Amino acid sequence: MQLGINLGYWGAGMDADNLAVAQEADRLGYAVCWAAEAYGSDAATVLTWVAAQTERIGVGSAIFQIPARQPAMTAMTAATLDSLSGGRFRLGLGVSGPQVSEGWYGVKFDKPLARTREYVEIIRKAMTRERLTHDGEHWTLPLPGGPGKPIKLTVHPQREHIPLYIAAIGPKNLEQTGEIADGALLIFPSADHLEDTAVTYLRAGREKAGKTLDGFDICPTVPLAVGDDKDVTALADTFRPYTALYVGGMGSRKQNFYNQLAGRMGYEREAAEIQDKYLSGDKQGAAAAVPHDLIDSTTLLGSVDRIADRMKAYAAAGVTTLTLAPAGFTLDERLASLRAGTEALERAGLA
């Protein structure tokens, strides 16, 4: 199992620190550095900045939002980043959510699975540098009856096949991800529930494509907080607002994928309470309603030995790249967490 690092969103006042974290992860031998985007910093610019100032670590989008870019533009960006980074780019895609898709980009959030499938098909074809044509429900290339003609990508990517990941939570999306992608980006992963909530659907998708999970990258993001084992409860409490935001506030009452995931892990009643409180404006109450066990099972908390044991459980559950999101109020604390992650991987015998 490899380790990754997730820098989250740029522009939150820690930009210089984020670069230092990426450089330390590069020095420690982490496999990949991911950057996110929502409606603030864009991931492509951040990854270019990081790639220019690191040497070996992969750089990945977690995620490029599908409603934000036409698929041919995403292919251009992927080819350019792969070339500039010397073949280190990983393309992570996701549909985002209804509020961002429709409120920020003005793109109707409908038929996300079909839209994702077409998007990937167009990118794959563009990356082969064939003349690009596509006749689908969501995109037609070139547009009929006009001056458009089939065009091929002029940039020569460092690699013809750039690893493509999809952020997936729901069963149907996970199955399709297994079928059409090279890896899955997961969030709130519990090693105890990973088979039932994710791996079984990914495996079914691979089988549909005539493949196995061999070579498929299962890549969850896991918050990390290092400390004394007797302080695990306090460490978990630092992630209460984060968990409450996703389970309670990411999406509408009827369409919150993270809330549904918590339900599939056995926290259906608690997830409903968190959402009720969060959507009513009681964010503090929502955070207080998050069960300790939900946080503890979806994070890495405590001593290096305790974290090593959890890493073993993730590896046994099928995780191939464990992406860490280290907590810390200072740069020194975040760097120490990175080093603890490497030490834990070694103690677990997974390095």
C-alpha positions in Angstrom: 0.0 0.0 0.0 1.3 3.5 -0.9 0.6 6.8 0.8 -0.7 10.0 -0.7 -1.3 13.5 0.6 -4.4 15.6 0.1 -3.7 19.4 0.2 -7.4 20.2 0.1 -8.3 23.7 -1.2 -5.8 26.4 -2.0 -6.4 30.0 -0.8 -7.3 29.3 2.8 -4.3 31.2 4.2 -1.9 28.2 4.2 -0.6 28.3 0.7 3.1 28.5 1.5 2.6 25.7 4.1 0.8 23.6 1.5 3.8 23.8 -0.8 6.1 22.8 2.0 3.9 19.8 2.9 4.0 18.7 -0.7 7.7 19.0 -0.9 8.1 17.1 2.4 5.8 14.3 1.1 8.0 14.2 -2.1 11.1 13.8 0.0 9.5 11.1 2.2 8.5 9.1 -0.9 4.7 9.6 -0.9 3.2 8.4 -4.1 0.9 11.2 -5.0 -0.2 14.7 -4.0 -3.8 15.5 -4.6 -5.5 19.0 -4.9 -9.2 19.8 -4.7 -11.5 22.3 -6.2 -15.1 23.4 -5.4 -15.8 27.1 -6.0 -12.6 28.8 -5.0 -9.1 27.6 -6.1 -9.0 25.5 -9.2 -7.0 22.3 -9.1 -5.1 22.6 -12.4 -3.2 25.8 -11.4 -2.4 24.4 -7.9 -1.0 21.1 -9.4 1.1 23.0 -11.9 2.6 25.0 -9.1 3.3 21.9 -7.0 4.7 19.9 -9.9 7.1 22.7 -10.8 8.6 22.6 -7.3 8.7 18.8 -6.6 10.7 16.0 -8.2 9.1 12.6 -8.0 5.7 12.7 -6.3 2.7 12.2 -8.5 0.2 15.1 -8.8 -3.5 14.4 -9.0 -6.8 16.2 -9.3 -9.2 15.2 -6.6 -11.2 16.3 -8.4 -11.6 18.2 -11.6 -15.3 18.9 -11.6 -17.1 17.6 -14.7 -19.6 20.5 -14.9 -16.7 23.0 -14.9 -15.0 21.9 -18.1 -15.8 20.5 -21.5 -14.3 17.1 -21.8 -11.9 18.1 -24.6 -10.6 20.9 -22.4 -10.0 18.4 -19.6 -8.0 16.2 -22.1 -5.9 19.2 -23.0 -5.2 20.1 -19.4 -4.4 16.5 -18.5 -2.0 16.2 -21.5 -0.3 19.5 -20.6 0.1 18.7 -16.9 1.4 15.2 -17.7 4.0 16.7 -20.1 5.1 19.5 -17.8 5.4 17.2 -14.8 7.4 14.5 -16.7 4.6 11.9 -16.6 3.5 12.4 -13.0 -0.2 13.5 -13.5 -3.2 11.5 -12.4 -6.6 12.7 -13.6 -9.3 12.5 -11.0 -12.9 13.5 -12.0 -16.2 13.9 -10.3 -19.7 15.4 -10.9 -19.6 17.6 -7.8 -23.1 18.2 -6.4 -26.3 19.8 -7.3 -25.7 23.1 -5.5 -22.3 23.7 -7.1 -23.2 22.3 -10.5 -26.3 24.3 -11.0 -25.5 27.3 -8.7 -21.9 27.9 -9.7 -21.6 26.5 -13.2 -25.2 26.7 -14.4 -25.1 23.1 -15.5 -28.1 20.9 -14.8 -27.3 18.1 -12.4 -29.1 15.4 -14.2 -28.1 11.9 -15.3 -24.7 12.1 -13.6 -23.7 8.5 -14.4 -24.4 8.8 -18.2 -22.7 12.2 -18.2 -19.6 10.8 -16.5 -19.4 7.8 -18.9 -19.6 10.0 -22.0 -17.1 12.5 -20.5 -14.6 9.7 -19.9 -15.1 8.3 -23.4 -14.4 11.6 -25.0 -11.2 12.1 -22.9 -9.9 8.7 -23.6 -10.4 9.2 -27.4 -8.9 12.7 -27.3 -5.8 11.3 -25.5 -5.2 8.8 -28.3 -4.7 11.8 -30.6 -7.3 10.4 -33.1 -9.6 12.9 -34.7 -12.3 13.6 -32.2 -15.8 12.6 -32.9 -18.6 11.7 -30.5 -22.3 11.2 -30.9 -23.9 11.0 -27.5 -26.8 12.2 -25.4 -24.8 15.0 -23.7 -22.1 15.9 -26.3 -22.0 15.8 -30.1 -18.6 16.4 -31.7 -18.4 18.1 -34.1 -21.7 19.9 -33.9 -23.8 19.0 -37.0 -24.7 21.5 -39.7 -21.9 24.0 -38.9 -18.3 24.7 -39.6 -16.9 22.3 -37.0 -14.7 19.5 -38.1 -13.0 16.6 -36.3 -9.8 17.8 -34.7 -7.0 15.9 -33.0 -5.0 16.9 -29.9 -1.8 18.6 -30.9 0.0 18.1 -27.6 1.9 14.8 -27.2 1.3 13.7 -23.6 4.3 12.1 -21.7 2.1 9.0 -21.6 -0.6 7.9 -23.9 -2.6 6.4 -21.0 -2.9 8.8 -18.0 -4.4 7.1 -15.0 -8.0 8.2 -14.6 -9.8 8.2 -11.3 -13.4 8.9 -10.4 -14.7 10.2 -7.1 -17.5 7.7 -6.2 -19.8 7.2 -3.2 -23.0 5.6 -4.3 -23.3 1.9 -5.4 -24.1 2.6 -9.1 -21.3 5.2 -9.4 -18.9 2.8 -7.7 -19.8 0.0 -10.1 -19.4 2.3 -13.2 -16.1 3.6 -11.8 -14.8 0.0 -11.6 -15.9 -0.5 -15.2 -14.5 2.6 -16.9 -11.7 4.0 -14.6 -8.3 3.1 -13.4 -9.0 4.0 -9.8 -11.6 5.2 -7.3 -11.3 8.3 -5.0 -13.2 7.5 -1.8 -14.2 9.6 1.2 -15.2 8.6 4.8 -13.8 5.1 4.3 -14.2 2.7 7.2 -12.0 -0.4 6.9 -14.6 -2.5 8.6 -17.3 -1.5 6.1 -15.2 -0.9 2.9 -16.1 -4.3 1.3 -19.9 -3.7 1.7 -19.9 0.0 0.9 -17.4 0.2 -1.9 -15.2 -2.8 -2.9 -18.0 -5.1 -3.8 -19.4 -2.6 -6.3 -16.0 -1.8 -7.7 -15.4 -5.5 -8.2 -18.7 -5.9 -10.0 -17.8 -3.1 -12.4 -14.4 -4.6 -13.1 -16.1 -7.9 -13.9 -18.5 -6.2 -16.2 -15.4 -4.9 -18.1 -13.8 -8.4 -18.1 -11.2 -7.3 -15.6 -10.3 -7.9 -11.9 -9.3 -5.5 -9.2 -5.6 -6.2 -10.0 -4.0 -2.9 -11.0 -7.1 -0.9 -10.0 -6.2 1.8 -7.4 -8.5 2.1 -4.5 -7.6 5.4 -3.0 -9.5 6.8 0.0 -8.7 10.1 1.8 -8.3 9.7 5.5 -7.8 12.5 8.0 -4.8 12.0 10.3 -4.2 13.3 13.8 -1.2 12.0 15.8 -1.2 11.9 19.6 -1.4 9.8 22.7 -3.8 6.9 22.6 -5.5 8.1 25.8 -6.3 11.3 23.9 -8.1 9.6 21.0 -11.5 11.1 22.0 -10.1 14.6 22.0 -8.4 14.0 18.6 -11.6 12.7 17.2 -13.4 15.8 18.4 -11.3 18.0 16.1 -12.9 16.3 13.1 -16.5 16.8 14.3 -17.2 20.0 12.3 -15.7 18.3 9.2 -17.9 15.2 9.5 -21.0 17.2 10.3 -20.4 19.5 7.3 -20.4 16.5 4.9 -23.0 14.3 6.5 -25.3 17.2 7.4 -24.7 20.0 4.9 -23.1 18.7 1.7 -26.2 18.5 -0.6 -29.9 18.8 -0.1 -32.0 16.9 2.3 -33.0 14.5 -0.4 -29.6 14.3 -2.2 -26.7 14.1 0.2 -24.4 11.2 -0.8 -22.3 11.4 2.3 -25.4 11.2 4.5 -26.5 8.1 2.6 -23.0 6.6 3.0 -23.2 7.1 6.8 -26.5 5.3 6.7 -25.0 2.3 4.9 -22.4 2.1 7.6 -25.1 1.7 10.2 -25.6 5.3 11.3 -28.9 6.0 9.5 -30.6 7.5 12.6 -27.6 9.5 13.7 -27.0 10.8 10.1 -30.7 12.0 10.0 -30.2 13.9 13.3 -26.9 15.5 12.1 -28.6 16.6 8.9 -31.7 18.0 10.7 -29.5 20.1 13.0 -27.2 21.2 10.3 -29.9 22.3 7.9 -31.7 24.1 10.6 -28.6 26.2 11.3 -27.5 24.4 14.4 -24.0 23.5 13.2 -22.6 23.1 16.8 -25.4 20.7 17.6 -24.8 18.8 14.4 -21.2 18.4 15.3 -22.1 17.2 18.8 -24.4 14.6 17.3 -21.7 12.9 15.3 -20.9 9.5 16.9 -17.4 9.1 18.1 -17.2 5.6 16.5 -18.1 7.1 13.0 -15.2 9.5 13.3 -12.7 7.0 14.8 -13.5 4.4 12.1 -13.0 6.9 9.2 -9.8 8.6 10.4 -6.3 7.7 11.7 -6.0 8.8 15.3 -3.6 8.3 18.1 -0.1 6.9 18.4 2.1 5.7 15.5 1.4 2.1 16.6 -2.4 2.6 16.7 -2.2 4.2 13.2 -0.1 1.3 11.9 -2.8 -1.1 13.1 -5.4 0.9 11.2 -3.3 1.0 8.1 -3.1 -2.8 8.2 -6.9 -2.9 8.3 -7.2 -0.6 5.3 -4.7 -2.7 3.3 -6.5 -5.9 4.2 -9.8 -4.2 3.0 -8.3 -3.6 -0.4 -6.9 -0.1 -0.2 -3.9 0.4 -2.5 -3.2 4.1 -2.0 -4.1 5.6 1.4 -4.3 9.4 1.0 -3.7 11.3 4.3 -5.1 14.7 5.2 -2.9 15.6 8.2 -4.4 17.8 10.9 -2.4 20.5 12.5 -2.5 24.2 13.3 1.1 24.8 12.4 3.3 23.7 9.5 5.6 21.9 12.0 2.6 19.8 13.2 1.5 18.9 9.7 5.1 17.9 8.7 5.4 15.8 11.8 2.1 14.1 10.9 3.5 13.3 7.4 6.6 11.7 9.0 4.4 9.8 11.4 2.4 8.4 8.5 5.6 7.1 6.9 6.7 5.6 10.2 3.4 3.9 10.7 3.4 2.4 7.2 6.9 1.0 7.9 5.8 -0.4 11.3 2.8 -2.0 9.6 5.1 -3.8 7.2 3.4 -2.2 4.2 6.2 0.1 2.9 
